[in-house]
Amino acid sequence: MIRKKLSIIIPVFNEEKTISQVLEKVLEFNLQDKEVIVVNDGSTDSTKKILDDSFSNKKDLIIISKDKNRGKGFAVREGINASTGDIILIQDADTEYDPNDFKILLDPINKGYAEVVYGSRFIGSNPHRVMYFANRIANSFLTFFSNLLTNLNLTDMETGYKVFNKELLNNFELKENDFGFEPELTMKLAKTKCRFYEVGISYKGRTYEEGKKIRAIDFFKALIVLIRYKFFR
């Protein structure tokens, strides 16, 4: 049982097909002291209507809606700023990541031997959907380059499941608005010399036709972010 309060941050942009399913599973997670913060990052589909109509009165759920889309990093920061928990867990609003993995993600922090836990899509025996080869190569290179700069040995730097003690944020300020948030957070957490752990998670990746948002340009942006926060900030 988690003794600290957990804040689950869910950034969402145009996820009308999946947001209800994800939120229902997250809210079902059996934990007495938790809050769920959904940041609707300027969705132009029916995401906001679904949130307002079906979830506005749910216990332990906070909904923040923005008029303009600014990116995942911005939405995560908004959620963190509104959070009151001791532990931050980031959950994507699609169904690629399964909230049933919350327990294994939280165990290393709850048991006191980690301050940061990443859920890796590339280790463990949980099921993983076979997806794009090019995306796998890009992810592997970014993880390798991140490890080279941080002296960590992560297998999945770009994972959507990142859990960490909120007090670590006292050591730095997050600035990236888009998917550059992922390498920025990794680089800045690594500089705190905190204890990193990885756990294997399941992964049900989706195609671009199904709504996958990350693009080739984000690969090059991630490289720039890693270099920027390693050497210049």
ZADO-1210 file (C-alpha; in nm, 4 decimals, padded with zeros to 6 digits):
<atoms>
<atom x="00.0000" y="00.0000" z="00.0000" code="MET" pos="1"/>
<atom x="00.1323" y="00.3412" z="-00.0979" code="ILE" pos="2"/>
<atom x="00.1823" y="00.5648" z="00.2030" code="ARG" pos="3"/>
<atom x="00.2501" y="00.8802" z="00.0049" code="LYS" pos="4"/>
<atom x="-00.0060" y="01.0634" z="-00.2037" code="LYS" pos="5"/>
<atom x="00.0030" y="00.9820" z="-00.5738" code="LEU" pos="6"/>
<atom x="-00.0693" y="01.2383" z="-00.8452" code="SER" pos="7"/>
<atom x="-00.1474" y="01.0842" z="-01.1842" code="ILE" pos="8"/>
<atom x="-00.0997" y="01.3400" z="-01.4621" code="ILE" pos="9"/>
<atom x="-00.2813" y="01.2738" z="-01.7917" code="ILE" pos="10"/>
<atom x="-00.2048" y="01.5140" z="-02.0782" code="PRO" pos="11"/>
<atom x="-00.4633" y="01.4801" z="-02.3541" code="VAL" pos="12"/>
<atom x="-00.5041" y="01.6203" z="-02.7028" code="PHE" pos="13"/>
<atom x="-00.7737" y="01.4936" z="-02.9403" code="ASN" pos="14"/>
<atom x="-00.8256" y="01.1521" z="-02.7812" code="GLU" pos="15"/>
<atom x="-01.2049" y="01.1239" z="-02.8068" code="GLU" pos="16"/>
<atom x="-01.1797" y="00.7529" z="-02.8938" code="LYS" pos="17"/>
<atom x="-00.9732" y="00.6508" z="-02.5923" code="THR" pos="18"/>
<atom x="-00.9996" y="00.9037" z="-02.3082" code="ILE" pos="19"/>
<atom x="-01.3048" y="00.7408" z="-02.1460" code="SER" pos="20"/>
<atom x="-01.1466" y="00.3957" z="-02.1424" code="GLN" pos="21"/>
<atom x="-00.8181" y="00.5249" z="-02.0024" code="VAL" pos="22"/>
<atom x="-00.9807" y="00.7353" z="-01.7312" code="LEU" pos="23"/>
<atom x="-01.2101" y="00.4554" z="-01.6189" code="GLU" pos="24"/>
<atom x="-00.9123" y="00.2220" z="-01.5746" code="LYS" pos="25"/>
<atom x="-00.7059" y="00.4858" z="-01.3953" code="VAL" pos="26"/>
<atom x="-00.9891" y="00.5741" z="-01.1569" code="LEU" pos="27"/>
<atom x="-01.0377" y="00.2048" z="-01.0791" code="GLU" pos="28"/>
<atom x="-00.6824" y="00.1805" z="-00.9462" code="PHE" pos="29"/>
<atom x="-00.7307" y="00.0896" z="-00.5806" code="ASN" pos="30"/>
<atom x="-00.5478" y="00.3531" z="-00.3834" code="LEU" pos="31"/>
<atom x="-00.6874" y="00.5514" z="-00.0946" code="GLN" pos="32"/>
<atom x="-00.4747" y="00.8629" z="-00.1345" code="ASP" pos="33"/>
<atom x="-00.4519" y="00.9618" z="-00.4981" code="LYS" pos="34"/>
<atom x="-00.5559" y="01.2357" z="-00.7365" code="GLU" pos="35"/>
<atom x="-00.5974" y="01.2234" z="-01.1115" code="VAL" pos="36"/>
<atom x="-00.5280" y="01.5433" z="-01.3041" code="ILE" pos="37"/>
<atom x="-00.6356" y="01.5563" z="-01.6672" code="VAL" pos="38"/>
<atom x="-00.5003" y="01.8445" z="-01.8730" code="VAL" pos="39"/>
<atom x="-00.7009" y="01.8904" z="-02.1915" code="ASN" pos="40"/>
<atom x="-00.4437" y="02.0615" z="-02.4108" code="ASP" pos="41"/>
<atom x="-00.6717" y="02.2499" z="-02.6510" code="GLY" pos="42"/>
<atom x="-00.8456" y="01.9484" z="-02.8049" code="SER" pos="43"/>
<atom x="-01.0495" y="02.0283" z="-03.1157" code="THR" pos="44"/>
<atom x="-01.2518" y="01.7057" z="-03.1230" code="ASP" pos="45"/>
<atom x="-01.5101" y="01.5963" z="-02.8641" code="SER" pos="46"/>
<atom x="-01.2546" y="01.5222" z="-02.5897" code="THR" pos="47"/>
<atom x="-01.3568" y="01.8229" z="-02.3809" code="LYS" pos="48"/>
<atom x="-01.7269" y="01.7383" z="-02.4101" code="LYS" pos="49"/>
<atom x="-01.6617" y="01.3796" z="-02.2994" code="ILE" pos="50"/>
<atom x="-01.4613" y="01.5002" z="-02.0006" code="LEU" pos="51"/>
<atom x="-01.7236" y="01.7562" z="-01.9001" code="ASP" pos="52"/>
<atom x="-02.0251" y="01.5298" z="-01.9522" code="ASP" pos="53"/>
<atom x="-01.8936" y="01.2039" z="-01.8090" code="SER" pos="54"/>
<atom x="-01.6157" y="01.2834" z="-01.5625" code="PHE" pos="55"/>
<atom x="-01.6629" y="01.6322" z="-01.4181" code="SER" pos="56"/>
<atom x="-01.8137" y="01.4997" z="-01.0926" code="ASN" pos="57"/>
<atom x="-01.5791" y="01.2073" z="-01.0344" code="LYS" pos="58"/>
<atom x="-01.4065" y="01.1843" z="-00.6985" code="LYS" pos="59"/>
<atom x="-01.0331" y="01.2630" z="-00.6880" code="ASP" pos="60"/>
<atom x="-01.0413" y="01.3868" z="-01.0490" code="LEU" pos="61"/>
<atom x="-00.9337" y="01.7358" z="-01.1551" code="ILE" pos="62"/>
<atom x="-00.9927" y="01.8506" z="-01.5138" code="ILE" pos="63"/>
<atom x="-00.7955" y="02.1435" z="-01.6541" code="ILE" pos="64"/>
<atom x="-00.8920" y="02.2650" z="-02.0015" code="SER" pos="65"/>
<atom x="-00.6814" y="02.4932" z="-02.2185" code="LYS" pos="66"/>
<atom x="-00.8075" y="02.6812" z="-02.5229" code="ASP" pos="67"/>
<atom x="-00.4872" y="02.6391" z="-02.7232" code="LYS" pos="68"/>
<atom x="-00.2727" y="02.3343" z="-02.7907" code="ASN" pos="69"/>
<atom x="00.0830" y="02.3855" z="-02.6652" code="ARG" pos="70"/>
<atom x="00.2192" y="02.0317" z="-02.6426" code="GLY" pos="71"/>
<atom x="00.2692" y="01.7396" z="-02.4066" code="LYS" pos="72"/>
<atom x="00.5430" y="01.9051" z="-02.2042" code="GLY" pos="73"/>
<atom x="00.3274" y="02.2095" z="-02.1393" code="PHE" pos="74"/>
<atom x="00.0298" y="01.9934" z="-02.0370" code="ALA" pos="75"/>
<atom x="00.2430" y="01.7845" z="-01.7994" code="VAL" pos="76"/>
<atom x="00.3805" y="02.1005" z="-01.6357" code="ARG" pos="77"/>
<atom x="00.0283" y="02.2336" z="-01.5882" code="GLU" pos="78"/>
<atom x="-00.0692" y="01.9066" z="-01.4218" code="GLY" pos="79"/>
<atom x="00.2359" y="01.9044" z="-01.1972" code="ILE" pos="80"/>
<atom x="00.1724" y="02.2640" z="-01.0926" code="ASN" pos="81"/>
<atom x="-00.1821" y="02.1707" z="-00.9901" code="ALA" pos="82"/>
<atom x="-00.0769" y="01.8510" z="-00.8108" code="SER" pos="83"/>
<atom x="-00.0616" y="01.7999" z="-00.4358" code="THR" pos="84"/>
<atom x="00.0905" y="01.4519" z="-00.4313" code="GLY" pos="85"/>
<atom x="00.4326" y="01.3307" z="-00.3244" code="ASP" pos="86"/>
<atom x="00.4732" y="01.1007" z="-00.6249" code="ILE" pos="87"/>
<atom x="00.4113" y="01.1986" z="-00.9876" code="ILE" pos="88"/>
<atom x="00.3035" y="00.9365" z="-01.2415" code="LEU" pos="89"/>
<atom x="00.2564" y="01.0339" z="-01.6064" code="ILE" pos="90"/>
<atom x="-00.0131" y="00.8451" z="-01.7977" code="GLN" pos="91"/>
<atom x="-00.0830" y="00.8986" z="-02.1684" code="ASP" pos="92"/>
<atom x="-00.4440" y="00.9448" z="-02.2751" code="ALA" pos="93"/>
<atom x="-00.4368" y="00.6700" z="-02.5376" code="ASP" pos="94"/>
<atom x="-00.4509" y="00.2958" z="-02.4723" code="THR" pos="95"/>
<atom x="-00.0858" y="00.2213" z="-02.5536" code="GLU" pos="96"/>
<atom x="-00.0001" y="00.2074" z="-02.1817" code="TYR" pos="97"/>
<atom x="-00.1983" y="-00.0062" z="-01.9372" code="ASP" pos="98"/>
<atom x="-00.2827" y="00.1281" z="-01.5879" code="PRO" pos="99"/>
<atom x="-00.2717" y="-00.2326" z="-01.4673" code="ASN" pos="100"/>
<atom x="00.1058" y="-00.1770" z="-01.4603" code="ASP" pos="101"/>
<atom x="00.0795" y="00.0931" z="-01.1919" code="PHE" pos="102"/>
<atom x="00.1732" y="-00.1433" z="-00.9100" code="LYS" pos="103"/>
<atom x="00.4998" y="-00.2602" z="-01.0641" code="ILE" pos="104"/>
<atom x="00.5844" y="00.0998" z="-01.1553" code="LEU" pos="105"/>
<atom x="00.5293" y="00.2230" z="-00.8013" code="LEU" pos="106"/>
<atom x="00.6836" y="-00.0642" z="-00.6066" code="ASP" pos="107"/>
<atom x="01.0495" y="00.0505" z="-00.6261" code="PRO" pos="108"/>
<atom x="00.9571" y="00.3965" z="-00.4918" code="ILE" pos="109"/>
<atom x="00.7193" y="00.2627" z="-00.2286" code="ASN" pos="110"/>
<atom x="00.9832" y="00.0196" z="-00.1027" code="LYS" pos="111"/>
<atom x="01.2363" y="00.2997" z="-00.0703" code="GLY" pos="112"/>
<atom x="01.5064" y="00.1980" z="-00.3164" code="TYR" pos="113"/>
<atom x="01.4248" y="00.4336" z="-00.6050" code="ALA" pos="114"/>
<atom x="01.3345" y="00.7966" z="-00.6611" code="GLU" pos="115"/>
<atom x="01.2609" y="00.7512" z="-01.0319" code="VAL" pos="116"/>
<atom x="01.1039" y="00.4584" z="-01.2182" code="VAL" pos="117"/>
<atom x="01.0687" y="00.4251" z="-01.5952" code="TYR" pos="118"/>
<atom x="00.8426" y="00.1663" z="-01.7538" code="GLY" pos="119"/>
<atom x="01.0362" y="00.0012" z="-02.0351" code="SER" pos="120"/>
<atom x="00.8598" y="-00.1360" z="-02.3409" code="ARG" pos="121"/>
<atom x="01.1642" y="-00.3437" z="-02.4302" code="PHE" pos="122"/>
<atom x="01.2312" y="-00.5564" z="-02.1228" code="ILE" pos="123"/>
<atom x="01.0238" y="-00.8105" z="-01.9316" code="GLY" pos="124"/>
<atom x="00.7765" y="-01.0747" z="-02.0417" code="SER" pos="125"/>
<atom x="00.4626" y="-00.8629" z="-02.0737" code="ASN" pos="126"/>
<atom x="00.2980" y="-00.8517" z="-02.4181" code="PRO" pos="127"/>
<atom x="00.4179" y="-00.5896" z="-02.6656" code="HIS" pos="128"/>
<atom x="00.2553" y="-00.5094" z="-02.9966" code="ARG" pos="129"/>
<atom x="00.4998" y="-00.5405" z="-03.2864" code="VAL" pos="130"/>
<atom x="00.5267" y="-00.1978" z="-03.4466" code="MET" pos="131"/>
<atom x="00.7324" y="00.0201" z="-03.6820" code="TYR" pos="132"/>
<atom x="01.0975" y="-00.0760" z="-03.7347" code="PHE" pos="133"/>
<atom x="01.1989" y="00.2866" z="-03.8031" code="ALA" pos="134"/>
<atom x="01.0450" y="00.4011" z="-03.4746" code="ASN" pos="135"/>
<atom x="01.2321" y="00.1280" z="-03.2873" code="ARG" pos="136"/>
<atom x="01.5645" y="00.2313" z="-03.4407" code="ILE" pos="137"/>
<atom x="01.4985" y="00.5979" z="-03.3597" code="ALA" pos="138"/>
<atom x="01.4052" y="00.5115" z="-03.0015" code="ASN" pos="139"/>
<atom x="01.7141" y="00.2935" z="-02.9599" code="SER" pos="140"/>
<atom x="01.9429" y="00.5681" z="-03.0880" code="PHE" pos="141"/>
<atom x="01.7864" y="00.8356" z="-02.8665" code="LEU" pos="142"/>
<atom x="01.8128" y="00.6069" z="-02.5639" code="THR" pos="143"/>
<atom x="02.1755" y="00.5253" z="-02.6500" code="PHE" pos="144"/>
<atom x="02.2620" y="00.8941" z="-02.6955" code="PHE" pos="145"/>
<atom x="02.0833" y="00.9838" z="-02.3717" code="SER" pos="146"/>
<atom x="02.2736" y="00.7115" z="-02.1870" code="ASN" pos="147"/>
<atom x="02.6001" y="00.8370" z="-02.3354" code="LEU" pos="148"/>
<atom x="02.5360" y="01.1857" z="-02.1985" code="LEU" pos="149"/>
<atom x="02.3925" y="01.0826" z="-01.8604" code="THR" pos="150"/>
<atom x="02.5961" y="00.7672" z="-01.7893" code="ASN" pos="151"/>
<atom x="02.2720" y="00.5777" z="-01.7268" code="LEU" pos="152"/>
<atom x="02.1857" y="00.2423" z="-01.8845" code="ASN" pos="153"/>
<atom x="01.8175" y="00.2885" z="-01.9643" code="LEU" pos="154"/>
<atom x="01.6536" y="00.0707" z="-02.2283" code="THR" pos="155"/>
<atom x="01.3635" y="00.3079" z="-02.3034" code="ASP" pos="156"/>
<atom x="01.4227" y="00.6787" z="-02.2461" code="MET" pos="157"/>
<atom x="01.1194" y="00.7789" z="-02.4550" code="GLU" pos="158"/>
<atom x="00.8698" y="00.5722" z="-02.2548" code="THR" pos="159"/>
<atom x="00.5370" y="00.7313" z="-02.1691" code="GLY" pos="160"/>
<atom x="00.5458" y="00.5824" z="-01.8186" code="TYR" pos="161"/>
<atom x="00.7662" y="00.7946" z="-01.5954" code="LYS" pos="162"/>
<atom x="00.7242" y="00.7987" z="-01.2158" code="VAL" pos="163"/>
<atom x="00.9260" y="01.0108" z="-00.9749" code="PHE" pos="164"/>
<atom x="00.9252" y="01.1779" z="-00.6360" code="ASN" pos="165"/>
<atom x="00.7886" y="01.5280" z="-00.6806" code="LYS" pos="166"/>
<atom x="01.0513" y="01.6793" z="-00.4500" code="GLU" pos="167"/>
<atom x="01.3114" y="01.6161" z="-00.7222" code="LEU" pos="168"/>
<atom x="01.1533" y="01.9010" z="-00.9184" code="LEU" pos="169"/>
<atom x="01.2887" y="02.1417" z="-00.6570" code="ASN" pos="170"/>
<atom x="01.6271" y="02.0948" z="-00.8256" code="ASN" pos="171"/>
<atom x="01.5311" y="02.2221" z="-01.1714" code="PHE" pos="172"/>
<atom x="01.2662" y="02.3824" z="-01.3896" code="GLU" pos="173"/>
<atom x="01.0996" y="02.2057" z="-01.6833" code="LEU" pos="174"/>
<atom x="01.0726" y="02.4186" z="-01.9969" code="LYS" pos="175"/>
<atom x="01.0021" y="02.2093" z="-02.3075" code="GLU" pos="176"/>
<atom x="00.6462" y="02.2298" z="-02.4391" code="ASN" pos="177"/>
<atom x="00.6325" y="01.9399" z="-02.6848" code="ASP" pos="178"/>
<atom x="00.7709" y="01.5840" z="-02.6936" code="PHE" pos="179"/>
<atom x="01.1094" y="01.7325" z="-02.6043" code="GLY" pos="180"/>
<atom x="00.9805" y="01.7036" z="-02.2489" code="PHE" pos="181"/>
<atom x="01.0831" y="01.3358" z="-02.2426" code="GLU" pos="182"/>
<atom x="01.4599" y="01.3813" z="-02.2971" code="PRO" pos="183"/>
<atom x="01.4600" y="01.7050" z="-02.0950" code="GLU" pos="184"/>
<atom x="01.3149" y="01.5333" z="-01.7890" code="LEU" pos="185"/>
<atom x="01.5567" y="01.2407" z="-01.8203" code="THR" pos="186"/>
<atom x="01.8588" y="01.4679" z="-01.8511" code="MET" pos="187"/>
<atom x="01.7599" y="01.6884" z="-01.5588" code="LYS" pos="188"/>
<atom x="01.6661" y="01.3967" z="-01.3327" code="LEU" pos="189"/>
<atom x="01.9993" y="01.2313" z="-01.4097" code="ALA" pos="190"/>
<atom x="02.1839" y="01.5440" z="-01.2983" code="LYS" pos="191"/>
<atom x="02.0273" y="01.5135" z="-00.9518" code="THR" pos="192"/>
<atom x="02.2121" y="01.1809" z="-00.9033" code="LYS" pos="193"/>
<atom x="01.8859" y="01.0164" z="-00.7932" code="CYS" pos="194"/>
<atom x="01.8297" y="00.6423" z="-00.8059" code="ARG" pos="195"/>
<atom x="01.6779" y="00.5275" z="-01.1363" code="PHE" pos="196"/>
<atom x="01.4974" y="00.1962" z="-01.1840" code="TYR" pos="197"/>
<atom x="01.3294" y="00.0382" z="-01.4858" code="GLU" pos="198"/>
<atom x="01.0493" y="-00.2168" z="-01.4881" code="VAL" pos="199"/>
<atom x="00.9066" y="-00.4084" z="-01.7818" code="GLY" pos="200"/>
<atom x="00.5592" y="-00.2994" z="-01.8908" code="ILE" pos="201"/>
<atom x="00.3080" y="-00.4127" z="-02.1507" code="SER" pos="202"/>
<atom x="00.2693" y="-00.2005" z="-02.4617" code="TYR" pos="203"/>
<atom x="-00.0162" y="-00.1839" z="-02.7089" code="LYS" pos="204"/>
<atom x="00.1250" y="00.0553" z="-02.9662" code="GLY" pos="205"/>
<atom x="-00.1015" y="00.2160" z="-03.2206" code="ARG" pos="206"/>
<atom x="-00.0548" y="00.3074" z="-03.5856" code="THR" pos="207"/>
<atom x="-00.0593" y="00.6588" z="-03.7255" code="TYR" pos="208"/>
<atom x="-00.4026" y="00.5801" z="-03.8669" code="GLU" pos="209"/>
<atom x="-00.5151" y="00.4969" z="-03.5147" code="GLU" pos="210"/>
<atom x="-00.3907" y="00.8313" z="-03.3811" code="GLY" pos="211"/>
<atom x="-00.0172" y="00.7991" z="-03.3061" code="LYS" pos="212"/>
<atom x="00.1170" y="01.1552" z="-03.2869" code="LYS" pos="213"/>
<atom x="00.4960" y="01.1458" z="-03.2678" code="ILE" pos="214"/>
<atom x="00.6683" y="01.2259" z="-03.5990" code="ARG" pos="215"/>
<atom x="01.0157" y="01.2065" z="-03.7528" code="ALA" pos="216"/>
<atom x="01.0824" y="01.5717" z="-03.6699" code="ILE" pos="217"/>
<atom x="01.0486" y="01.4875" z="-03.3007" code="ASP" pos="218"/>
<atom x="01.3554" y="01.2612" z="-03.3297" code="PHE" pos="219"/>
<atom x="01.5748" y="01.5548" z="-03.4307" code="PHE" pos="220"/>
<atom x="01.4181" y="01.7811" z="-03.1699" code="LYS" pos="221"/>
<atom x="01.4978" y="01.5223" z="-02.9012" code="ALA" pos="222"/>
<atom x="01.8648" y="01.5160" z="-03.0058" code="LEU" pos="223"/>
<atom x="01.8824" y="01.8940" z="-02.9785" code="ILE" pos="224"/>
<atom x="01.7134" y="01.8880" z="-02.6370" code="VAL" pos="225"/>
<atom x="01.9603" y="01.6321" z="-02.5031" code="LEU" pos="226"/>
<atom x="02.2576" y="01.8384" z="-02.6190" code="ILE" pos="227"/>
<atom x="02.1057" y="02.1634" z="-02.4935" code="ARG" pos="228"/>
<atom x="02.0442" y="02.0467" z="-02.1382" code="TYR" pos="229"/>
<atom x="02.3676" y="01.8525" z="-02.1144" code="LYS" pos="230"/>
<atom x="02.6034" y="02.1291" z="-02.2229" code="PHE" pos="231"/>
<atom x="02.4294" y="02.4652" z="-02.2295" code="PHE" pos="232"/>
<atom x="02.1776" y="02.4871" z="-01.9436" code="ARG" pos="233"/>
</atoms>
